[in-house]
Amino acid sequence: MNPLTQFKKTPILALLIALTLGCFGLSPQARAVDPPPDGGYPNQNTAEGEDALFSLTTGADNTAMGFDALDSNPTGSDNDPASWSWRRTDSLNTARFAHTATLLQNGMVLVAGGIGETDFAGRAELYDPASRTWTDTGSLNTAREQHTATLLQNGMVLVAGGFDSHSHVSGSAELYDPASGTWTATGSLNTARYSHTATLLQNGMVLVAGGAGTNFLALASAELYDPASGTWRATGRLNTARAGHTATLLQNGRVLVAGGIGQTDVPASAELYDPASGIWTATGSLIGRYEHTATLLQNGRVLVAGGIDSNFIIFASAELYDPASGTWTATGSLNTARAEHTATLLQNGMVLVAGGIDSNFIIFASAELYDPASGTWTATGSLNTARYSHTATLLQNGRVLVAGGFNGGALASAELGGRHR
């Protein structure tokens, strides 16, 4: 059965009837689930793989002891998973899931949109790592979920697409200015879409690719946003229409798109976008999956982990993409099969996976660390609150901020991950 023929027409209803990517239906056997995962991008520090864009800095508080001591050493006891733990921090002012979280140039974290306790969340808020508090900032002009949020080179944040509060697929876009704390409308996408990806290119433009359109079918179209003119223009089309995929900026400036859900199946294909030519080229195939994570490692390879396979089973497999050879290779599997989790590249080069949900609809608090040197995963300290469809943001001080998500309802709680010394 075509998984895309079972779309529901309102995003809120979808959360109640199918384990899926936002509005993508699943097999009839899964329809009794309450609730299913939503299709927000939890690890989107704002488009998949943007951990590579963070300019990590350290400050005077790096001399603190205990939980406040930072993970600054890639060898020795700093890599002991037992030393990782989570501490509660100030709760969001608005409970939400399927939102975005963006690390700003000033070190604060902007959370925007998502689905709240009763409706879409139009409010946005800022987390201050120094005071460990959330403060409301200007509200979005259009409340939305399953959108993207991308930090531009000028320090502003571009939010684009998604589902709006009227259950319409949106083509609108807006810019957040940290200096004024306000949102301003900018040029609209040429094609309204949700569950797409948005990637900041090395030339400062933003590449939006795929997603699902107003007919709830996966898209192959892609477009570029030019911050200088505030306009979008079409670029080369994906070879395979897909939504719920990942897009990772590689060290060579190309963009790797992998997995997702297509118009008739869950494609195993991956493809590369060349900003110089505007053309997509097929590259090595992976195991078909969606609702997975993709993380750019320090060695230039891309780690893909978890997700939902072509049989609509949440699984634990992980794979590595090598840009030099254009091939995928199996690596150690997660200890816990999961989807709608987050994956965060730490300063020591390891990858932290946290939360998520499995095929039995068990929501996880567990977390695990991937060591690129050994290709293995090791369990580490669990979250205080089990959650999925949350966000995880690497702060400039090396800690990881987890915020919101879903567990019986939209969550307002937030936690900070760090290492003991």
Buried (B, 14 or more C-beta within 10 A) or exposed (E): EEBBEBBBEEBBEBBEBBBBBBBBBBBEEBBEBEBBBBBBBBBBBBBBBBBBBBEEEEEEEEEEEEBBBBBEEBEEEBBEBEBBBBBEBBBBBBBBBBBBBBBBBEBBBBBBBBBBEEEBBBBBBBBBBEEBBBEEBBBBBBBBBBBBBBBBBEEBBBBBBBBBBEBBBBBBBBBBBBEEBBBEEBBBBBBBBBBBBBBBBEEEBBBBBBBBBBEBBBBBBBBBBBBEEBBBEEBBBBBBBBBBBBBBBBEEEBBBBBBBBBBBEBBBBBBBBBBEEBBBEEBBBBBBBBBBBBBBBBEBBBBBBBBBBBEBEBBBBBBBBBBEEBBBEEBBBBBBBBBBBBBBBBBBBBBBBBBBBBBEBEBBBBBBBBBBEEBBBBBBBBBBBBBBBBBBBBBBBBBBBBBBBBBEEBBBBBBBBBBBB
